[in-house]
Amino acid sequence: MSLFNKSGKSAALRDVVSAVEAATEAINTHGRNSRQARNALQQAQAEVHDARQAGATDAEIRAARRR
């Protein structure tokens, strides 16, 4: 794996963490069924997809979300 791919995967995992934090905040602030929460959850799902495309495994994604 090249250094470029590793840095891309790391950045994608950071994006997942940020998106999950934003979704959690939206749920806590606006409620689970709010438009803001649904949009934030959709963004988090897109970031997970991007991380997988960058080569992150499910285990790496779960570990990043727990940090």
C-alpha positions in Angstrom: 0.0 0.0 0.0 1.4 3.4 -0.9 1.7 6.3 1.4 -0.9 8.1 -0.6 -3.5 5.3 0.0 -2.7 5.3 3.7 -3.2 9.0 4.1 -6.4 8.8 2.0 -7.7 6.1 4.3 -6.7 8.0 7.4 -8.5 11.1 6.1 -11.5 9.1 5.2 -11.6 7.6 8.7 -11.4 11.1 10.3 -14.3 12.2 8.1 -16.3 9.2 9.4 -15.6 10.3 13.0 -16.6 13.9 12.2 -19.8 12.9 10.5 -20.8 10.5 13.3 -20.2 13.3 15.9 -22.3 15.7 13.8 -25.1 13.1 13.5 -25.0 12.5 17.3 -25.1 16.2 17.9 -28.1 16.7 15.5 -30.0 13.8 17.2 -29.3 15.2 20.7 -30.3 18.8 19.6 -33.2 18.2 17.2 -34.4 14.7 17.9 -34.0 11.4 16.2 -36.6 11.9 13.5 -35.8 15.5 12.6 -34.7 16.6 9.2 -31.3 17.7 10.5 -30.7 14.3 12.1 -31.7 12.4 9.0 -29.4 14.6 6.8 -26.5 14.1 9.3 -27.0 10.4 9.3 -27.1 10.2 5.6 -23.9 12.2 5.5 -22.3 9.8 7.9 -23.4 6.8 5.8 -21.8 8.5 2.7 -18.5 9.0 4.7 -18.5 5.3 5.7 -19.0 4.4 2.0 -16.1 6.8 1.0 -13.9 5.2 3.7 -14.6 1.7 2.3 -13.7 3.0 -1.1 -10.4 4.3 0.3 -9.7 0.8 1.5 -10.7 0.9 5.2 -12.1 -2.3 6.6 -15.2 -2.5 8.7 -13.1 -3.2 11.8 -11.1 0.0 11.1 -14.2 2.0 10.7 -15.7 0.7 13.9 -12.5 1.4 15.8 -12.3 4.9 14.4 -15.9 5.6 15.5 -15.1 4.4 19.1 -12.2 6.8 19.6 
